[in-house]
Amino acid sequence: MRRMPILMLVFFSIPLIEIYLLIKVGSWLGALPTIALLVFAAVLGTLLLRVQGFVTLRRLQAAQARGQIPAQELLEGVLLTLSGILLLIPGFFTDIFGYLGLIPPLRRGLARFILARFFQFPGWPPRAGPPPGEGPVTLEGEFRREDE
């Protein structure tokens, strides 16, 4: 399947959907309440994005401290950035997808799906404990201290 026609369809249909929804909501609420609702959604989304960003950053730092690859946390950061962009675009349709990206279980599930589907690397998915069939590694030897 060719990607260019799909991208063109998305590129042209999203603004049309946004305009349609703005006209419908504006005719139902009025112009000023609709504008206020758009501004409120952008401000609320920005505040939620900030909180979720710090939570994801703490999880990324904890994964690094444990010596794990923070692939999921990095991808969640990318998804949070995309959600923030969608929230700053004026319109209700993009706000829906922006807010969905701020819900941690949905974002984590999407990140796991993307990593499992498109990326294959050692150590993913992360497991608790040593790999199956392996116990702790014990090194045996002798120790002798030589002072100066």
C-alpha positions in Angstrom: 0.0 0.0 0.0 1.3 3.4 -0.9 1.9 5.8 2.0 1.8 9.1 0.1 -1.9 9.0 -0.7 -2.7 8.1 3.0 -0.5 10.9 4.3 -2.2 13.4 1.9 -5.6 12.2 3.0 -4.6 12.7 6.7 -3.0 16.0 5.9 -6.1 17.4 4.3 -8.8 15.7 6.4 -7.6 16.7 9.9 -8.0 20.4 9.2 -11.5 19.8 7.7 -12.5 17.8 10.7 -11.2 20.5 13.0 -13.1 23.3 11.1 -16.3 21.2 11.1 -16.1 20.6 14.9 -15.3 24.3 15.6 -18.3 25.4 13.6 -20.6 22.9 15.3 -19.3 23.7 18.9 -19.3 27.4 18.1 -22.9 27.3 16.9 -23.9 25.4 20.0 -21.9 27.4 22.6 -21.2 30.7 20.9 -17.9 32.2 19.6 -16.3 33.4 22.9 -17.1 30.3 25.0 -15.7 28.1 22.2 -12.5 30.2 22.1 -12.3 30.0 25.9 -12.8 26.2 25.8 -9.9 25.9 23.3 -7.6 28.0 25.5 -8.6 26.1 28.6 -7.9 22.8 26.9 -4.5 24.0 25.8 -3.5 25.3 29.3 -4.8 22.1 31.0 -3.1 19.9 28.5 0.2 21.8 29.1 0.0 21.4 32.8 -0.8 17.7 32.6 2.0 17.2 30.0 4.5 18.8 32.4 3.5 16.5 35.3 3.6 13.4 33.0 6.9 14.5 31.6 8.5 14.7 35.1 7.1 11.2 36.0 8.5 9.7 32.8 11.9 11.4 33.4 12.0 9.9 36.9 11.2 6.5 35.5 14.0 6.9 32.8 16.5 7.9 35.5 15.5 4.9 37.7 15.9 2.5 34.7 19.3 3.9 34.0 20.3 3.6 37.7 19.3 -0.1 37.5 21.5 -0.6 34.4 18.5 -1.2 32.1 18.0 0.1 28.6 15.4 2.9 29.1 13.9 2.3 25.6 10.3 2.4 26.8 10.7 5.6 28.8 12.4 7.3 25.9 9.6 6.3 23.5 7.1 7.5 26.1 8.9 10.8 26.1 8.5 11.0 22.3 4.8 10.1 22.6 4.4 12.8 25.3 6.0 15.3 22.9 3.6 14.4 20.2 0.7 14.7 22.6 1.9 18.1 23.6 2.0 19.2 19.9 -1.5 17.9 19.4 -2.7 19.8 22.4 -1.2 23.0 21.2 -2.9 22.8 17.8 -6.2 24.6 18.1 -9.1 22.2 17.7 -11.1 19.6 19.5 -10.2 16.6 17.3 -6.4 16.9 17.9 -7.0 17.6 21.6 -8.8 14.2 21.9 -5.7 12.4 20.7 -3.4 14.7 22.7 -5.3 13.9 25.9 -5.3 10.1 25.1 -1.4 10.3 24.9 -1.4 11.7 28.5 -3.1 8.7 30.0 -0.2 6.6 31.4 -1.6 3.1 30.7 -2.5 3.9 27.1 0.9 5.6 26.5 2.8 2.7 28.0 0.8 0.1 26.0 1.4 2.0 22.8 5.1 2.3 23.6 5.4 -1.4 24.3 3.5 -2.2 21.1 5.8 0.0 19.0 8.9 -1.5 20.6 7.8 -5.0 20.1 6.6 -4.5 16.6 9.3 -2.3 15.1 12.4 -2.7 17.3 14.3 -5.8 18.1 17.3 -5.6 20.4 18.8 -7.6 23.2 17.3 -7.1 26.6 13.9 -6.2 25.4 11.4 -6.8 26.9 12.9 -6.2 30.3 12.7 -9.2 32.7 12.9 -9.3 36.5 15.9 -11.3 37.7 18.5 -13.3 35.8 17.8 -14.9 32.4 16.1 -18.3 32.6 18.5 -21.1 33.4 21.1 -18.8 34.8 21.7 -18.1 38.5 23.9 -15.5 40.1 27.4 -15.3 38.7 30.0 -16.3 41.3 33.7 -15.7 40.7 36.1 -17.8 42.7 39.8 -16.9 43.2 42.4 -15.8 45.7 43.1 -12.4 47.0 46.4 -11.0 48.2 47.0 -7.4 49.1 50.3 -5.9 48.2 51.1 -2.7 50.1 53.7 -0.3 48.9 
